Amino acid sequence: MIYGHPKYLAETFVDLSLYRGSCYRAANWIYLGKTKGFSKNGRYYYPNGRPKGLFVYPLIKGIERLLGGEFLSEGGSMNTKDILFMNKLPIEGLMEVIKRVVDPRSGNPPDESTIRRAIQRVDVYEFDKLISGWLRG
C-alpha cells in the first residue's frame, strides 16, 4: 500500500519507434494505446515527437470489475470513471468553503503549506467516506 491505497496495476511505457513491446505482450501485459509524445523537464512538459506505448499489468484478480464499478467499497478510492468526470464535480462549492476558513491568529485564509500539513493528518478512510457521500449528493 502507498498513501493508504492499495496498488492495482503496474504500468510501463515502451518507445514503439525502437521496440515492439514483445516481452510485455508475451508476459500478458495489456496494451492500452499510445501517449501523446511528451517529455517532462523539471516542472514542464514539452512535445518530443515520440509517442510511447502504454502497457499495464493487473496486480489483483478482478481489477476490471473493480475499476469499472460506479464506486469502490467503503474505504477505497475513486475509480477511473470518477477521475474522468472530475471536471463535472461541484468543486466551486468546496473551494468556497475552503476560502471561508480563516486562521484565527492572522485573520487570513491559511496558506498552501498549512493546508497540506492539515490534509496529511486526515484519516484517509473517513475522508473517503465523507467525499463519497458528498459526490453522491
C-alpha positions, 0 to 999 in steps of 0.5 A, a space after each residue: 500500500 502507498 498513501 493508504 491505497 492499495 496498488 492495482 496495476 503496474 504500468 510501463 511505457 515502451 518507445 514503439 519507434 525502437 521496440 515492439 513491446 514483445 516481452 510485455 505482450 508475451 508476459 500478458 501485459 495489456 496494451 492500452 494505446 499510445 501517449 501523446 509524445 511528451 517529455 517532462 523537464 523539471 516542472 514542464 512538459 514539452 512535445 518530443 515527437 515520440 509517442 510511447 506505448 502504454 502497457 499495464 499489468 493487473 496486480 489483483 484478480 478482478 481489477 476490471 470489475 473493480 475499476 469499472 464499478 460506479 464506486 469502490 467499497 467503503 474505504 477505497 478510492 475513486 475509480 477511473 470513471 470518477 477521475 474522468 468526470 472530475 471536471 463535472 464535480 461541484 468543486 466551486 462549492 468546496 473551494 468556497 468553503 475552503 476560502 471561508 476558513 480563516 486562521 484565527 491568529 492572522 485573520 487570513 485564509 491559511 496558506 498552501 503549506 498549512 493546508 497540506 500539513 492539515 490534509 496529511 493528518 486526515 484519516 484517509 478512510 473517513 475522508 473517503 467516506 465523507 467525499 463519497 457521500 458528498 459526490 453522491 449528493 
